[in-house]
Amino acid sequence: CNTFASTPLGELLTARGIRAVVIAGLQSDWCIRETTLGALDLGYQVTLASDGHSTYDGSTRKAAAISAAVNEEVAPRARLMRAAEISFAG
């Protein structure tokens, strides 16, 4: 589930001198969580779109609660921003 572990993404970013990433997508509790933690472990500056990821309801928690728990888990190490606040301008 960690894109950095299962693809050449890290090498491609390093070759281009990229040291900061923005993460958004689907499955907060799997791909989003694991890729965010993987990027942090590799030393990337990570911005997680706090409202830009989701998942499916689980047997004991709703999707929104799962996504909120992932935000809370990564907040000490990653920058959380609402998607509308993220800018890619210099």
N, C-alpha and C positions, 0 to 999 in steps of 0.2 A: 504493500500500500504506500510505501515511501517512494515517491517518484525519483528521488535522488539515488536510491538503492537499486531500482529496477530499470533504469534507463540511463543513457549517457548525458542526461541533462546537466549534471554538475560539471562535466568536462566541457560541454558546449558553452556554458556560462563563463567558466574560468578562461577559456580561450578567447572570449570576447571582453574579458575584464569586468564582467558584471558581478557585483558583490551585494546587491540588494534585490529582493524579489517581493512581489505582491502575490498573495495566494487567495484564491476563491474557487468555488466549485461545489461538487456534490460528494457527499458522504462524509459529513463532519467527523463522525466517530471512527472513520477508517482513513481514507486518502487524505483528507484535509489535516487531520491531527498528525498522522505519521509524516506527511510531507513537510508540514510546518516544523515539527520537531527535528526532522532530518536536516532541513535547511539551517536551522539554528545550530545544530551540532557541527555542521560544516563551516560555521562562522558567517553565514549570510545575515545581512540585516533583513528582517522579515516584517512585512506589513501584512496582517491578516484582515481581509474585509469582514468585519464582525457580523455584518448582515448579508454577506455575499457567499454564504455556504449554508447547506442544509443537509438533511438526511431523511430517513424514513422513520416513522413511529416504531419504537421497539415494543417488546412485550410488557415492559414496566414503565417506560418513559415516552413522552411525546417527542416528536422531532425537534420542536423548539427548545425543549429542556436539554436535549442531547447537545444541540448546537451551542447553547449557552454554557454548558459544562465545558465544552472544548475551548470556548473563548476564555473562560475563567482559568483553565489549566495552562494555556499558553501565554496569558496576559503578563506574567512576570518577566518573560523573555522576549516576546514579540510585541510589535506596535499594533494595536487594534484601532481600526478606523472604519467608519461607515463608508460604504462603497461610493456614495455621492461626494465624499470629502477627499477621495484619493485622486491625485493629479499626477500625470506623467510629464507635465511641463517642467522644463529646466528649473 
